[in-house]
């Protein structure tokens, strides 16, 4: 018997309607004892209301695996492209100094 682990592959399908992704510039995270809820939000310049564009619900175990994977990918990114500069602002700006649209 071979001592190597059985290398099973998982085929992942990315539907065309999801392939472009959804842009978000804010994430709000909440949790209970059984799950983490990640709401991804897009803030648009000069619009006082923002909508949740996507919600992902994870088990605590999966949330921790996701955090570790994100940390590893950030480490790899910074090795290749340099340090990511952080800002002091906890939220993205709601005004981008652009003129308000008029019809």
N, C-alpha and C positions, 0 to 999 in steps of 0.2 A: 504494500500500500504506500502511496506517495505521501510524504509528510507535509508537502506544501499545502497552503490553504487553497480551498476551492475558489478560483477566481470567477465569480459570477458577475455578469454584466447587467446593468440596468439601462434599458433603452428609454430615454426621456424624449418626449415629443413636445415641441414648442409650437402651439397653434399660431397660424399666421396673424390672427387678430391681437396676439400678445407679443409678437416678435419685435415690435418697435419699442416696447416698454412704456412706462409712464413716468414722466418727470415729476419729482417731488423735491422741495427744498426745505422741508420741515418734517420731522417725525415726532409723534407723541406716543409714549409707551406707558401702558398701564398693566397691572398684574393682579392676579388673585393667587390663592394657594395652588390652583390647578392649571393656570394658563397665563401667558403673556400676550397682550394685544398690542400690535404695532400699527398705528394709523399713519399713513404717508400722505402728506398734505402739500398742495402747491399754492404758494403765496404769489399773487400777481401784482405788479406795480400799480399803485394808486387805487386798488380795490380793497375796501375795508373788510370784506368777507372772504374767507378761504374755505375750500371744500376738501374733504377727505377724498383722495383719488384712489386709494387702495387700502385695504385692511388685511393684515395677516395675523392669524391666531396660532400660537405655538405652545407646546408643552414646555414646562420649565427645563427639562432635559434638552429638548431641541433648541430652545433659546440659548442655552449655554454653549451647545455645539456651534450654533450660528455665531455667537460672540467670538469664540475661539477661531473660527474660520475667517471672520472679518479681521480680527487682529493679525492673523497670519498673512492675509492678503494685503493689509496696510503695510506690514513690515516689508513684504516683497516689493510693493509699489515704491516705498521710500528708498529701498536699496537701488532701484532702477532709476527713479526720477528725482530723488531728493526729498527732504522733509516736507510734509504738508503743513502749511502755515495755518495755525488756528487763530480765530478772532476772539475778542473778549465778549462779543455779543452772543447771548444764548439763542437768539432767533435771527433769521434772515431779515433784512430791512423790508419794511412794507412800502416804502417810497424809494424809487430808484432815480429821483430827480428827472423824470421824464414828463413831458407835457401831458395833460389829461386829454383823452380822446374826445373829440367832438364830432357830432354827426351833422 
